[in-house]
Amino acid sequence: MAVEGSGTGATGVRPERAVLVGVDLSARSASTRAGVMGARQAALCADVADSGTVDSTSPFEGPADLGRGLDCEESLAEFRELVSSAGGLVVAELLQRRARPDPATLIGSGKVEEIAGVVASVEADLVIFDHDLTPTQLRNLEAALPCRVLDRTQLILDIFARHARTSEGKLQVELAQLQYMLPRLSGRGKAMSQLGGGIGTRGPGETKLETDRRQIQRRIDQLKLDLESVRRVRKQQRQRRESVPVPTVALVGYTNAGKSTLFNCLTGAQVLQSPRMFATLDPKLRAIELPSKRKILLSDTVGFIRNLPHTLVTSFRATLEEVAQAEVLLHIRDAASAYGDEQKSQVEKVLGELDALDKPRIEVLNKIDLLGDVERQGLQGRSQNGGEVAVSARTGDGMGALLTAIDLALHSDPVIDAELRVPQQDGAALAAIEAGMVVHDRAYEGNLVRLTVSGPASLLGRLRQYRLRDKSTTGHN
């Protein structure tokens, strides 16, 4: 999201200047909203790259007045981050509160005129709405405003397109973009594809619009076939993994909650860590060892967001199947966010779409290093009572407690306490015990080694000829 221009540095490219439009379609009474809607609210950012400081005498009110409701404040703050992730520069913000959307423009003709004035005053390149626009609304707004118009879904799709790296990720993003674009192609279409039949219908046959629609539909069909092949390959890979009892644990959470940083901390991997939203699109799998010495596969997945476009959930189903197939989910939450409960509900909404809401989940409260001492101690106290684990992926604080919690949450291949008597010359068996079990006690009886161990049932099953008796399970059933 960048345009060429002068005075923009060595590259000759400057960020596109964006006017953000928030829309609050709350159900409050008209009398409550009257005073709010009477004041035309727009905030010009103080730090505009090449236009200096905004005049404080401007008739537009400041950003603090935008957040009369927490929902609006949260939405605009998050929307700002989305625009930054797309490489844009926010030069103005406006908020429109209405009882119901205007069918023609979403926000009403008066607000459209106000936006046109703001666009001209700040020389904006585009207007972005924090709301989805219908095809009719998009056409009307583009006709009325002197710049390009995008809605929330288009912005998120653009960010996904920027961050897609693998061929699979690019296929998924392209499919979502085309599915969004298809119903928004404007024109008379079908009426012009007929030869005769009435006034105004004697067209040349298939118009460019119909040709475009046909080409897009063909491409969508091909992308679906390609992604179905990806799903088959992933299914085969999972079947091969399932032949060896290595459970999968998937990281899920709101975008920018710190999933990739936590993934790197636990696995030692070097996947991209970025404060920008949706930095991770392609799933990553790495093996890690738990305190019980069981091995698991940890999966990093794409982040979720409020009003995540349905086309993206559908297109990324091949990727998100890793979530559906995981035995345990780690729900990574930003402990420093003021909107943690709202973010949690949005993540659970997407998990519901994936039929993964009933899976065992561990709530991981990340970024405790950003909290004060009292808040951090309070979260750590809650962690000791179970159900939540407070960590800092940046500093590594709490990683031991998290691994123990994962150990306790796994039900497949349970850990069993047992006693073994192994001949000293059976080096392979002794090596397997050392590598895959926790040895609590060791004693030598002649040429035999007597061991008290805790280990996975699958490994103990392979060594059953050496087992004296099972002491008890360790609570991993």
C-alpha positions in Angstrom: 0.0 0.0 0.0 2.4 2.6 -1.3 2.5 5.2 -4.0 5.2 7.1 -5.8 5.7 10.7 -4.9 8.3 13.5 -4.4 10.0 14.2 -1.1 9.6 10.6 0.1 13.1 9.4 0.6 15.6 7.6 -1.5 13.1 5.0 -2.9 10.7 7.7 -4.2 7.8 5.7 -2.6 5.7 7.0 0.2 3.0 5.3 2.3 -0.5 5.8 1.0 -2.4 8.4 3.1 -5.6 6.9 4.5 -8.7 8.4 6.1 -10.3 5.9 8.5 -14.0 5.9 8.9 -15.5 4.0 12.0 -19.1 3.1 12.0 -21.1 2.6 15.2 -24.5 1.0 14.4 -25.5 0.6 18.0 -29.0 0.1 19.2 -29.2 3.2 21.4 -32.2 5.4 21.2 -32.2 8.4 18.8 -32.4 10.9 21.7 -29.3 9.4 23.3 -27.4 9.7 20.0 -28.7 13.1 19.0 -25.9 15.1 20.7 -23.3 12.7 19.5 -24.4 12.8 15.9 -24.7 16.6 15.9 -21.0 16.9 16.4 -19.1 16.0 13.3 -16.2 14.0 14.6 -12.9 13.7 12.7 -9.4 13.5 14.1 -6.4 14.6 12.2 -3.2 12.8 13.2 -0.5 15.1 14.7 2.4 13.3 13.0 1.7 13.4 9.3 4.8 12.5 7.3 5.0 15.4 5.0 2.4 18.0 6.0 3.5 19.1 9.4 1.4 19.5 12.6 -2.3 19.7 12.3 -3.9 23.0 13.4 -5.5 22.5 16.8 -8.2 25.0 15.8 -9.6 22.6 13.3 -13.4 22.0 13.6 -12.8 18.3 13.9 -12.6 16.9 17.5 -9.6 14.8 18.7 -9.2 11.1 19.0 -10.2 11.0 22.7 -13.7 11.9 21.7 -14.0 9.0 19.4 -14.2 6.5 22.2 -17.5 7.3 23.9 -18.1 3.5 23.9 -15.4 1.0 24.5 -16.4 -0.9 21.4 -15.8 2.1 19.1 -12.5 2.9 20.8 -11.3 -0.6 20.5 -12.4 -0.9 16.9 -10.6 2.3 15.9 -7.4 1.4 17.7 -7.4 -2.1 16.1 -8.2 -0.6 12.7 -5.2 1.8 13.0 -3.0 -1.3 13.5 -4.5 -3.0 10.5 -3.8 0.0 8.3 -0.2 0.2 9.6 0.2 -3.5 8.9 -0.8 -2.8 5.3 1.8 -0.1 5.0 -0.6 2.8 5.1 -0.3 6.1 7.0 -3.4 7.3 8.9 -3.9 11.0 8.3 -7.5 11.4 9.6 -10.1 9.5 11.5 -13.9 9.9 11.6 -16.7 8.2 13.4 -20.3 7.9 12.3 -23.0 6.8 14.8 -26.3 5.7 13.3 -29.3 3.7 14.4 -29.2 1.7 11.1 -27.0 1.7 8.0 -27.9 3.9 5.0 -28.6 1.5 2.1 -26.9 3.7 -0.4 -23.7 4.8 1.4 -23.8 3.1 4.8 -23.1 6.5 6.6 -25.5 8.9 4.9 -25.0 11.7 2.3 -24.1 14.4 4.9 -21.2 12.3 6.3 -20.1 11.5 2.7 -19.8 15.2 2.0 -17.8 15.7 5.2 -15.4 12.9 4.3 -14.9 14.4 0.9 -13.8 17.7 2.5 -11.4 15.9 4.9 -9.9 13.9 1.9 -9.3 17.1 0.0 -7.8 18.9 3.0 -5.3 16.2 3.9 -4.7 15.0 0.3 -5.6 11.4 1.2 -5.1 8.6 -1.3 -7.9 6.4 0.0 -10.7 6.1 2.5 -11.0 2.9 4.5 -14.2 1.9 6.3 -14.1 -0.2 9.5 -17.2 -2.0 8.2 -18.1 -4.2 5.2 -19.7 -2.4 2.3 -22.2 -3.8 -0.1 -21.5 -3.6 -3.8 -24.0 -0.8 -4.2 -22.5 1.2 -1.2 -19.0 0.7 -2.6 -20.0 2.0 -6.1 -21.8 5.0 -4.6 -19.0 6.0 -2.3 -16.3 5.7 -5.1 -18.5 7.9 -7.3 -18.9 10.5 -4.5 -15.3 10.6 -3.1 -12.2 11.8 -5.0 -10.1 8.8 -4.1 -10.2 5.0 -3.8 -12.5 3.4 -1.2 -11.8 0.1 0.7 -13.8 -1.7 3.4 -12.6 -3.8 6.3 -12.6 -7.1 4.3 -10.5 -5.6 1.5 -8.0 -4.3 3.9 -7.6 -7.6 5.7 -7.3 -9.4 2.3 -4.6 -7.0 1.3 -2.6 -7.7 4.5 -2.9 -11.5 3.9 -1.7 -11.0 0.3 1.3 -9.1 1.6 2.3 -11.8 4.1 1.6 -14.9 2.1 5.0 -16.6 1.4 4.3 -20.2 0.5 2.5 -21.4 -2.6 -0.3 -22.7 -0.4 -0.7 -19.4 1.4 -0.9 -17.5 -1.9 -3.5 -19.9 -3.3 -5.6 -19.4 -0.2 -5.4 -15.6 -0.3 -6.1 -15.5 -4.0 -9.2 -17.6 -3.6 -10.5 -15.4 -0.8 -9.9 -12.3 -2.9 -11.7 -13.6 -6.0 -14.6 -14.8 -3.9 -14.9 -11.3 -2.5 -14.5 -9.6 -5.9 -16.9 -11.7 -8.0 -20.2 -10.3 -6.7 -18.8 -6.7 -6.8 -18.2 -6.6 -10.6 -20.5 -3.8 -11.8 -22.4 -3.6 -15.0 -25.5 -4.9 -16.7 -24.0 -8.3 -17.3 -26.6 -10.9 -18.1 -28.9 -8.5 -20.0 -26.1 -7.6 -22.4 -25.2 -11.2 -23.0 -28.4 -11.9 -24.9 -28.8 -11.5 -28.7 -32.1 -9.6 -29.1 -35.2 -9.9 -27.0 -36.1 -6.3 -26.3 -35.0 -2.6 -26.3 -31.5 -2.3 -25.0 -30.8 -6.0 -25.0 -29.4 -6.3 -28.6 -25.8 -6.4 -27.4 -22.8 -7.9 -29.2 -23.2 -11.2 -27.3 -21.0 -11.8 -24.2 -19.8 -8.5 -22.7 -16.4 -7.9 -21.1 -18.2 -8.1 -17.7 -19.6 -11.6 -18.4 -16.1 -12.6 -19.7 -14.5 -11.4 -16.5 -17.0 -13.2 -14.4 -16.5 -16.4 -16.4 -12.7 -16.1 -16.1 -12.9 -15.4 -12.3 -15.3 -18.3 -11.8 -13.0 -20.7 -13.7 -10.0 -19.5 -11.6 -12.0 -20.0 -8.4 -12.9 -23.5 -9.4 -9.2 -24.2 -10.2 -8.0 -22.8 -6.9 -10.5 -25.0 -5.0 -9.2 -28.1 -6.8 -5.6 -27.0 -6.0 -6.5 -26.5 -2.3 -8.3 -29.8 -2.2 -5.0 -31.4 -3.3 -3.3 -29.6 -0.4 -5.9 -30.9 2.0 -5.3 -34.5 0.7 -1.6 -34.1 1.2 -2.1 -32.8 4.7 -4.4 -35.6 5.5 -1.8 -38.2 4.3 0.8 -36.4 6.4 -1.4 -36.5 9.5 -2.2 -40.2 8.9 1.6 -40.9 8.8 2.1 -38.9 12.0 -0.8 -40.8 13.6 0.9 -44.1 13.0 3.4 -42.9 15.6 1.8 -41.7 18.8 3.0 -38.1 18.7 0.1 -35.7 19.7 -0.3 -32.3 18.1 -0.8 -29.1 20.2 -1.9 -26.0 18.3 -1.4 -22.4 19.1 -4.5 -20.3 18.5 -5.4 -16.7 19.5 -6.1 -13.2 18.5 -3.7 -11.6 16.0 -0.6 -10.1 17.6 -1.1 -11.9 20.9 2.4 -13.3 20.7 1.9 -16.8 19.2 5.0 -16.8 17.0 7.2 -15.4 19.8 5.9 -18.2 22.1 6.4 -20.8 19.4 10.0 -19.7 19.0 10.6 -19.7 22.7 9.3 -23.2 23.1 10.9 -24.7 20.0 14.0 -22.7 19.3 12.7 -22.0 15.8 13.2 -18.8 14.0 9.8 -18.1 12.5 9.0 -14.4 11.8 8.1 -12.4 14.9 6.4 -9.1 14.1 4.2 -6.6 16.0 2.2 -6.3 12.8 -1.0 -8.1 12.4 -1.2 -11.4 10.5 2.6 -11.8 10.2 2.1 -15.6 10.3 -0.1 -17.1 7.6 1.5 -20.5 6.9 1.4 -23.1 9.7 4.6 -24.3 11.3 5.2 -27.6 13.0 8.0 -28.4 15.4 8.7 -31.2 17.8 9.3 -30.4 21.5 9.9 -32.5 24.6 7.7 -32.2 27.7 8.8 -32.7 31.3 7.6 -36.3 31.1 9.9 -36.8 28.1 6.9 -37.3 25.8 7.3 -35.7 22.4 4.6 -33.5 20.9 4.3 -31.5 17.7 3.6 -27.8 18.3 1.7 -26.0 15.5 1.7 -22.2 15.0 -1.4 -21.0 13.1 -2.8 -17.8 11.6 -4.2 -15.3 14.1 -7.9 -14.5 14.4 -9.6 -11.1 14.5 -13.0 -9.6 15.1 -15.2 -10.0 12.1 -12.7 -12.2 10.3 -14.0 -12.4 6.7 -15.9 -15.6 6.2 -14.1 -16.1 2.8 -10.8 -16.2 4.7 -12.0 -18.8 7.1 -13.3 -20.9 4.2 -10.1 -20.4 2.1 -7.8 -21.2 5.0 -9.7 -24.3 6.0 -6.8 -26.5 4.7 -4.5 -24.6 7.1 -6.9 -24.4 10.0 -7.5 -28.2 9.8 -4.4 -28.4 12.0 -6.4 -26.8 14.7 -9.3 -29.2 14.2 -7.0 -32.2 14.4 -5.0 -31.1 17.4 -5.4 -32.9 20.7 -5.0 -29.8 22.8 -5.3 -26.1 22.0 -3.1 -23.4 23.6 -5.3 -20.2 23.5 -2.7 -17.4 23.6 -4.1 -14.2 25.1 -2.5 -10.8 25.4 -2.6 -10.2 29.2 -1.7 -6.5 28.7 -4.7 -5.9 26.4 -7.6 -3.9 27.8 -10.0 -5.9 25.6 -9.0 -9.4 26.4 -12.5 -10.7 27.0 -13.7 -9.4 23.7 -10.7 -10.9 21.9 -11.3 -14.2 23.7 -14.9 -14.3 22.5 -13.9 -13.6 18.9 -11.4 -16.5 19.0 -14.0 -18.8 20.4 -16.4 -17.7 17.6 -13.9 -18.9 15.0 -13.2 -22.1 16.8 -16.9 -22.7 16.8 -16.9 -22.4 13.0 -14.1 -25.0 12.9 -15.9 -27.4 15.2 -13.0 -27.1 17.6 -14.7 -25.4 20.5 -15.0 -28.6 22.6 -11.3 -29.5 22.4 -9.2 -29.3 25.6 -7.8 -25.7 25.9 -5.2 -24.1 28.0 -5.5 -20.4 28.5 -2.0 -18.9 28.1 -1.8 -15.3 29.4 1.1 -13.9 27.5 3.0 -10.6 27.8 3.0 -10.5 31.6 6.3 -8.6 31.3 4.3 -5.6 30.2 2.3 -5.6 33.5 3.0 -4.0 36.8 4.2 -6.1 39.7 0.8 -6.3 41.4 -1.0 -7.4 38.2 1.7 -9.9 37.3 1.6 -11.5 40.8 -2.2 -11.7 40.6 -2.1 -13.5 37.3 0.6 -15.9 38.5 -1.5 -16.6 41.5 -4.5 -17.5 39.3 -2.2 -19.8 37.3 -1.4 -21.8 40.4 -5.1 -22.5 40.9 -5.3 -24.1 37.4 -7.0 -23.3 34.2 -4.6 -20.5 33.2 -0.9 -20.2 32.7 0.8 -16.7 32.9 3.9 -16.4 30.7 6.1 -14.0 29.0 7.3 -15.4 25.6 9.8 -12.5 25.3 11.6 -13.2 28.6 10.8 -16.9 28.9 9.1 -16.5 32.3 6.5 -19.3 32.9 7.6 -21.7 30.2 8.2 -24.6 32.7 4.7 -24.2 34.1 3.3 -24.1 30.6 5.0 -27.4 29.5 3.8 -29.1 32.7 0.2 -27.9 31.9 0.5 -29.4 28.4 1.7 -32.6 29.9 -1.3 -32.8 32.2 -3.8 -31.9 29.5 -2.8 -34.7 27.1 -4.9 -37.8 27.2 -3.4 -39.9 24.4 -0.5 -42.1 25.3 -0.8 -41.5 29.1 2.2 -41.4 31.4 2.5 -44.4 33.7 4.7 -45.1 36.7 6.3 -48.5 36.5 9.2 -50.7 37.8 11.5 -52.3 35.3 14.3 -54.9 35.6 16.6 -54.7 32.5 19.7 -56.8 31.8 22.8 -54.5 31.7 23.8 -56.0 28.3 20.5 -54.8 26.7 21.9 -51.4 25.8 19.1 -50.6 23.3 16.4 -51.0 26.0 18.4 -48.9 28.5 19.0 -46.2 25.9 15.2 -46.1 25.1 14.4 -45.7 28.8 16.9 -42.9 29.3 15.7 -41.1 26.2 11.9 -41.5 26.6 11.2 -41.8 30.4 11.9 -40.1 33.6 14.0 -42.3 35.9 13.2 -41.8 39.5 15.4 -44.5 41.0 18.1 -46.9 39.8 19.6 -49.9 41.6 21.9 -52.7 40.4 21.2 -56.4 41.2 23.9 -58.5 39.7 23.8 -58.1 35.9 20.3 -56.5 36.1 19.3 -52.9 36.5 16.2 -52.2 38.6 14.5 -48.9 37.5 11.6 -46.9 38.9 10.3 -44.8 35.9 7.5 -42.7 34.6 7.0 -43.0 30.9 4.4 -43.1 28.1 2.3 -46.2 27.8 3.3 -46.8 24.3 7.0 -47.1 25.2 6.3 -49.2 28.3 4.3 -51.5 26.1 7.4 -52.2 23.9 9.3 -53.0 27.1 6.7 -55.1 28.8 9.0 -58.1 29.1 11.0 -56.1 31.6 8.1 -54.7 33.7 7.6 -55.9 37.2 4.4 -54.0 38.0 2.7 -50.7 37.3 2.8 -48.5 40.3 0.1 -46.0 39.3 -0.8 -43.5 36.7 0.4 -39.9 37.2 -2.8 -38.1 36.5 -2.4 -38.0 32.8 -5.4 -40.2 32.0 
